[in-house]
Amino acid sequence: MLFFALTPNTMNKPSFFLAALCAGTLLLGSCSSDKTADTTATDGMAMDSSATMSGDMAGMDHSQMADGAAGASPQLVAMNEMMQKMHATKMKGNTDHDFAHHMLEHHKGAVAMADIQLRDGKDATMRRMAGQIKADQLQEITALEAAATRLDSAPTNYKPMDPADPFTSKMKASMDGMMQNMPKTVADPDMNFNMLMTVHHQSAVDMARAELAHGKDTKLKEMAQMMITAQEKEIAAFKDWHNQNGDKM
């Protein structure tokens, strides 16, 4: 559920610093105004392999996916805000608890992106998919919120600061994959929704697979399987539409 190269000496904490653009500042939108939408989507991001921030999952900093420069795709801005909120979610060390909290923010990001598509998009297929995604994920958000509350006192069962931990590794891989496959945005809002939501959905599928492999909570594992089934079907539909609408690039 995002994919910019920095030099090693700029990565002294697990964050995607926009050092080259912002002269070391960490504030989104503080970059120079001549940053374009295309470079916003493809520059200034990297993943550190070690965690130095207390409570964060090893190597996972989801902040600063892209800057908020003028001209950036609203879809990309919404995705960036989602990543910041995921980064702000501290890891408890319980697979089910941490999956629920991360997926909760991930789903909220999808709803925000669907709302933008319903506001700006023109294509009937993409608008229909946006409406369905919003309805499905709002329903799942309610279930995830209940699970997150229920699991607040769940015991520790993995090591979020250990990159070799199997669950940590899989969750980090879902974020790495999103970063590495982040497309350049274009002028057409329907195409931007299509491309970004494809990457977003794949990240959710990868996170759900991590929960299936290492989670303990029966209800959450059932929900994870439902997410995989639904979102893999939607990914296929997104790719079919993309192949038929290359002119929108």
C-alpha positions as CSV (number, residue, x, y, z in Angstrom):
1,M,0.0,0.0,0.0
2,L,5.9,4.5,-3.2
3,F,9.0,4.1,-4.5
4,F,13.9,8.3,-4.9
5,A,17.4,7.8,-4.1
6,L,19.4,9.6,-1.4
7,T,23.0,9.3,-0.6
8,P,23.8,7.1,2.4
9,N,24.9,10.0,4.7
10,T,21.5,11.6,4.4
11,M,19.8,8.5,5.9
12,N,20.8,8.7,9.6
13,K,17.3,7.8,10.7
14,P,14.6,5.6,9.1
15,S,13.0,8.3,7.1
16,F,12.5,9.3,3.5
17,F,14.2,12.7,3.8
18,L,13.8,15.1,1.0
19,A,17.3,16.4,1.7
20,A,18.2,17.2,-1.9
21,L,15.1,19.4,-2.2
22,C,14.6,20.8,1.2
23,A,18.2,21.3,2.5
24,G,17.7,18.9,5.3
25,T,14.3,20.1,6.5
26,L,11.7,17.5,7.4
27,L,8.6,19.7,6.8
28,L,6.4,18.6,3.9
29,G,5.7,21.4,1.5
30,S,8.8,23.4,2.4
31,C,10.6,22.5,-0.8
32,S,11.2,25.1,-3.5
33,S,8.2,26.0,-5.5
34,D,9.7,24.9,-8.8
35,K,9.3,21.3,-7.9
36,T,7.1,19.7,-10.5
37,A,4.4,17.0,-10.2
38,D,6.5,14.4,-12.0
39,T,9.6,14.9,-9.8
40,T,7.4,14.9,-6.8
41,A,6.2,11.4,-7.6
42,T,9.7,10.0,-8.3
43,D,12.4,11.9,-6.4
44,G,13.8,12.2,-2.9
45,M,12.8,8.9,-1.3
46,A,14.7,5.9,0.2
47,M,14.2,3.2,2.8
48,D,16.7,2.8,5.7
49,S,17.4,-0.7,6.8
50,S,17.7,0.0,10.5
51,A,15.3,1.5,13.0
52,T,16.4,4.2,15.4
53,M,13.0,5.6,16.3
54,S,11.5,4.1,19.5
55,G,8.5,1.9,18.8
56,D,8.8,1.9,15.0
57,M,9.0,-1.2,13.0
58,A,12.6,-1.9,11.9
59,G,13.5,0.1,8.8
60,M,9.9,1.3,8.3
61,D,9.5,5.1,8.0
62,H,6.4,5.8,5.9
63,S,6.7,9.6,6.2
64,Q,7.5,12.0,3.4
65,M,6.5,9.8,0.5
66,A,6.3,12.9,-1.6
67,D,6.3,16.6,-0.9
68,G,3.3,18.9,-1.0
69,A,4.6,21.1,-3.7
70,A,2.2,23.1,-5.8
71,G,1.1,21.0,-8.8
72,A,1.4,17.6,-7.1
73,S,-1.4,15.2,-7.8
74,P,-4.1,15.3,-5.1
75,Q,-4.0,11.5,-5.1
76,L,-0.3,11.5,-4.4
77,V,-0.7,14.1,-1.6
78,A,-3.4,11.9,0.0
79,M,-1.2,8.8,-0.2
80,N,1.7,10.8,1.4
81,E,-0.6,11.8,4.3
82,M,-1.6,8.2,4.7
83,M,2.1,7.2,4.9
84,Q,2.8,9.8,7.5
85,K,0.0,8.6,9.7
86,M,1.2,5.0,9.3
87,H,4.6,6.1,10.4
88,A,3.2,7.8,13.5
89,T,1.6,4.5,14.6
90,K,3.9,3.1,17.2
91,M,4.5,-0.6,17.2
92,K,3.3,-2.6,20.3
93,G,5.0,-5.8,19.3
94,N,1.8,-7.8,18.8
95,T,1.2,-9.0,15.2
96,D,-2.6,-8.6,15.3
97,H,-2.6,-5.3,17.1
98,D,0.0,-3.8,14.8
99,F,-1.6,-5.1,11.7
100,A,-5.0,-3.7,12.7
101,H,-3.5,-0.2,13.4
102,H,-1.5,-0.1,10.2
103,M,-4.3,-1.4,8.0
104,L,-6.7,1.1,9.7
105,E,-4.6,4.0,8.4
106,H,-4.1,2.3,5.1
107,H,-7.8,2.0,4.6
108,K,-8.4,5.6,5.6
109,G,-5.9,6.6,2.9
110,A,-7.9,4.5,0.3
111,V,-11.1,6.3,1.3
112,A,-9.5,9.7,0.9
113,M,-8.2,8.7,-2.5
114,A,-11.6,7.4,-3.5
115,D,-13.2,10.7,-2.4
116,I,-10.7,12.6,-4.6
117,Q,-11.6,10.4,-7.6
118,L,-15.3,10.9,-7.1
119,R,-14.7,14.6,-7.0
120,D,-12.2,15.0,-9.9
121,G,-12.5,11.8,-12.0
122,K,-14.6,11.6,-15.2
123,D,-14.2,8.0,-16.2
124,A,-17.3,5.9,-15.3
125,T,-15.4,2.7,-14.6
126,M,-12.9,4.5,-12.3
127,R,-15.7,6.3,-10.5
128,R,-17.6,3.1,-10.0
129,M,-14.6,1.4,-8.6
130,A,-13.9,4.4,-6.3
131,G,-17.4,4.2,-4.9
132,Q,-17.1,0.5,-4.3
133,I,-13.7,0.8,-2.7
134,K,-15.0,3.6,-0.4
135,A,-18.0,1.5,0.7
136,D,-16.0,-1.6,1.3
137,Q,-13.2,0.0,3.2
138,L,-15.4,2.1,5.4
139,Q,-17.1,-1.1,6.5
140,E,-13.7,-2.7,7.2
141,I,-12.5,0.4,9.0
142,T,-15.3,-0.1,11.5
143,A,-14.2,-3.7,12.1
144,L,-10.5,-2.7,12.3
145,E,-11.3,0.0,14.9
146,A,-13.1,-2.6,17.0
147,A,-10.2,-5.0,16.7
148,A,-7.6,-2.4,17.4
149,T,-9.4,-1.5,20.7
150,R,-9.8,-5.1,21.6
151,L,-6.1,-5.8,21.1
152,D,-4.7,-2.9,23.0
153,S,-3.7,-5.2,25.9
154,A,-2.6,-8.1,23.7
155,P,0.8,-9.7,24.7
156,T,4.0,-9.1,22.7
157,N,4.7,-11.9,20.2
158,Y,7.2,-10.5,17.7
159,K,10.1,-8.0,17.6
160,P,9.3,-4.8,15.6
161,M,12.8,-3.5,16.0
162,D,14.4,-6.6,14.6
163,P,14.6,-6.6,10.8
164,A,15.2,-10.3,10.8
165,D,11.8,-10.9,12.5
166,P,9.5,-12.7,10.0
167,F,6.5,-10.4,10.6
168,T,8.6,-7.2,10.7
169,S,10.3,-8.3,7.5
170,K,7.0,-8.9,5.6
171,M,5.5,-5.7,6.8
172,K,8.5,-3.7,5.8
173,A,8.5,-5.5,2.4
174,S,5.0,-4.3,1.8
175,M,6.1,-0.7,2.3
176,D,9.3,-1.1,0.3
177,G,7.3,-2.6,-2.6
178,M,4.9,0.4,-2.6
179,M,7.8,2.8,-2.7
180,Q,9.7,1.0,-5.4
181,N,6.7,0.7,-7.7
182,M,5.4,4.3,-7.2
183,P,4.5,5.6,-10.7
184,K,5.0,9.1,-12.0
185,T,1.7,11.0,-11.9
186,V,0.2,12.5,-15.0
187,A,-2.3,15.2,-15.9
188,D,-5.3,12.9,-16.0
189,P,-7.0,12.3,-12.6
190,D,-8.5,9.0,-13.7
191,M,-5.1,7.6,-14.6
192,N,-3.6,8.8,-11.4
193,F,-6.2,7.1,-9.3
194,N,-5.8,3.9,-11.4
195,M,-2.0,3.8,-11.0
196,L,-1.7,4.9,-7.4
197,M,-4.6,2.7,-6.2
198,T,-3.0,-0.3,-7.9
199,V,0.1,0.2,-5.9
200,H,-1.8,1.0,-2.8
201,H,-3.9,-2.2,-3.1
202,Q,-0.8,-4.4,-3.6
203,S,0.6,-3.1,-0.4
204,A,-2.6,-4.0,1.4
205,V,-2.5,-7.5,-0.1
206,D,1.1,-7.9,1.1
207,M,0.2,-6.7,4.6
208,A,-2.7,-9.0,4.7
209,R,-0.5,-11.9,3.8
210,A,1.8,-11.1,6.6
211,E,-1.2,-11.2,9.0
212,L,-2.3,-14.6,7.6
213,A,1.2,-16.0,8.1
214,H,1.9,-14.6,11.6
215,G,-1.3,-13.3,13.1
216,K,-3.1,-15.1,15.9
217,D,-6.5,-13.4,15.9
218,T,-9.1,-15.5,14.0
219,K,-11.3,-12.6,13.1
220,L,-8.5,-10.5,11.8
221,K,-7.1,-13.4,9.8
222,E,-10.5,-13.9,8.2
223,M,-10.6,-10.2,7.4
224,A,-7.1,-10.4,5.9
225,Q,-8.2,-13.2,3.6
226,M,-11.2,-11.2,2.5
227,M,-9.0,-8.2,1.7
228,I,-6.7,-10.3,-0.4
229,T,-9.5,-11.8,-2.4
230,A,-11.3,-8.5,-3.0
231,Q,-8.2,-6.4,-3.7
232,E,-6.5,-8.8,-6.0
233,K,-9.7,-8.8,-8.1
234,E,-9.6,-5.0,-8.1
235,I,-5.9,-4.9,-9.0
236,A,-6.7,-7.0,-12.1
237,A,-9.5,-4.7,-13.0
238,F,-7.3,-1.7,-12.6
239,K,-4.6,-3.2,-14.8
240,D,-7.1,-4.1,-17.5
241,W,-8.4,-0.5,-17.6
242,H,-4.9,0.8,-17.7
243,N,-4.0,-1.3,-20.7
244,Q,-7.1,0.0,-22.5
245,N,-6.5,3.7,-21.7
246,G,-2.9,4.3,-22.5
247,D,-3.9,7.5,-24.2
248,K,-4.5,9.0,-20.8
249,M,-0.8,8.8,-20.0
